Amino acid sequence: MGRRLGQREFVALIAFLFSMIAIGTDAMLPALQQMGMDLGVVERRWDPVIITIFVLGTGVGQVFAGPLSDAYGRKPVLISGLGLFVLASIFCLFTASFTHLLIARFIQGLGISAIRSVAIALVRDVYKGREMAKVISLAMMLFVLAPTIAPFLGQTLMLAFSWRAIFFVFVLTGLLAILWLGLRQEETLRVEGRIPLSVPSLKDNTIEVLSHRRVQISLICQSLAYGIVFCYISLAQQVYVVWLDVGTDFPLYFAITSMIALFANALNARLVEKLGMWVISTSALLILFIFSGVYAVLIWGGLISADHLLFSFVFWSCFAFFMNALCFGNLNALAMEPMGHMAGMAAAITGAISTTFSVLIAMFVGWLYNGSGITLVLAVACLSLLAFLASLFNPRKV
């Protein structure tokens, strides 16, 4: 069932699928402390694990989702993954154990991982090259609305009902995605293009993907760029509420920051066909490093007064999100461009590795957090510098 969608609806569908990952992450942010307290967590450092364990699940799950989609088609794997996400959300809705919640959150991530890898492969089935980067950028432009709205949604549900109501919304969102995908989108991977699932083929395909220089370099850059985002997401609530003392206004500041990425993706969609993916992503990483390094020095030296600290941090956050948003679609497209014949496998490998390493980076930075936002700013500066240096070794004529 389904048909070849026009570009507008196709972009909207991909954006909605992507947004489910953001909603599954960002809607939790205002409720982290309350969830931990209700479920008996004493050490507040464990609260962000509710976020990172979910993201880790999305990384691990891609190892399976991509190859399965190459063997059986994109739609069956996407719908099955969404179904697993819905079931795990129902379990989260009723659990009374923090440990069981973390297990269910990991399973949620496993289910939603199909979106992370298979949706990218679905785009690659239909588009290629700079046109693919443009479609991804347009989808990301709409996707940005999700992290903008999600914290407001999470806080509203928590205050009006309880944090458990957030998981009820997850169930509804998952069911809507299943219906839209199942009824409207055709299968994009023809039977003759499918790769039988076997250990030798998985091994050979993995070696082929990881042996390609452009994939290798793009993968390193993706891991570091996603690490920046996950560091910010996992620490944002503590930085704003504890360090900057904004209280219940946290979702507002997070929304302002997230919305900036909308303009970055719109700009990238216009420029990428003229300048190319490498030029835009590499330049953005260099600028982000310089700006973050200067800001870290200003904080460290006490050159920003307490009255201006909140404004300066919001400004830096917006700038960081803008620059990083210029990288995502381009780095994905750079990695996927030479892998059209095994898009699902390539998306699975790159997505799994980049997500897993970025989560480990975020966990490490989270445990280093000392109550000051300078930890986050320095982490962003270091990660963007490393990503820029790695990008210099990437092929540039794309």
Stockholm file with secondary structure:
# STOCKHOLM 1.0

chainA/1-398         MGRRLGQREFVALIAFLFSMIAIGTDAMLPALQQMGMDLGVVERRWDPVIITIFVLGTGVGQVFAGPLSDAYGRKPVLISGLGLFVLASIFCLFTASFTHLLIARFIQGLGISAIRSVAIALVRDVYKGREMAKVISLAMMLFVLAPTIAPFLGQTLMLAFSWRAIFFVFVLTGLLAILWLGLRQEETLRVEGRIPLSVPSLKDNTIEVLSHRRVQISLICQSLAYGIVFCYISLAQQVYVVWLDVGTDFPLYFAITSMIALFANALNARLVEKLGMWVISTSALLILFIFSGVYAVLIWGGLISADHLLFSFVFWSCFAFFMNALCFGNLNALAMEPMGHMAGMAAAITGAISTTFSVLIAMFVGWLYNGSGITLVLAVACLSLLAFLASLFNPRKV
#=GR chainA/1-398 SS CCBCCCHHHHHHHHHHHHHHHHHHHHTTGGGHHHHHHHTTCCCGGGTTHHHHHHHHHHHHHHHHHHHHHHHHCHHHHHHHHHHHHHHHHHHHHHCCCHHHHHHHHHHHHHHHHHIIIIIHHHHHHHCCHHHHHHHHHHHHHHHTHHHHHHHHHHHHHHHHTCTHHHHHHHHHHHHHHHHHHHHHBCCCSCGGGCCCCCHHHHHHHHHHHHHCHHHHHHHHHHHHHHHHHHHHHHHHHHIIIIISCCGGGHHHHHHHHHHHHHHHHHHHHHHHHHHCHHHHHHHHHHHHHHHHHHHHHHHHTTCSCHHHHHHHHHHHHHHHHHHHHHHHHHHHHHHHGGGGGGHHHHHHHHHHHHHHHHHHHHHHHHHHCCSSTHHHHHHHHHHHHHHHHHHTTSCCCC
#=GC SS_cons         CCBCCCHHHHHHHHHHHHHHHHHHHHTTGGGHHHHHHHTTCCCGGGTTHHHHHHHHHHHHHHHHHHHHHHHHCHHHHHHHHHHHHHHHHHHHHHCCCHHHHHHHHHHHHHHHHHIIIIIHHHHHHHCCHHHHHHHHHHHHHHHTHHHHHHHHHHHHHHHHTCTHHHHHHHHHHHHHHHHHHHHHBCCCSCGGGCCCCCHHHHHHHHHHHHHCHHHHHHHHHHHHHHHHHHHHHHHHHHIIIIISCCGGGHHHHHHHHHHHHHHHHHHHHHHHHHHCHHHHHHHHHHHHHHHHHHHHHHHHTTCSCHHHHHHHHHHHHHHHHHHHHHHHHHHHHHHHGGGGGGHHHHHHHHHHHHHHHHHHHHHHHHHHCCSSTHHHHHHHHHHHHHHHHHHTTSCCCC
//
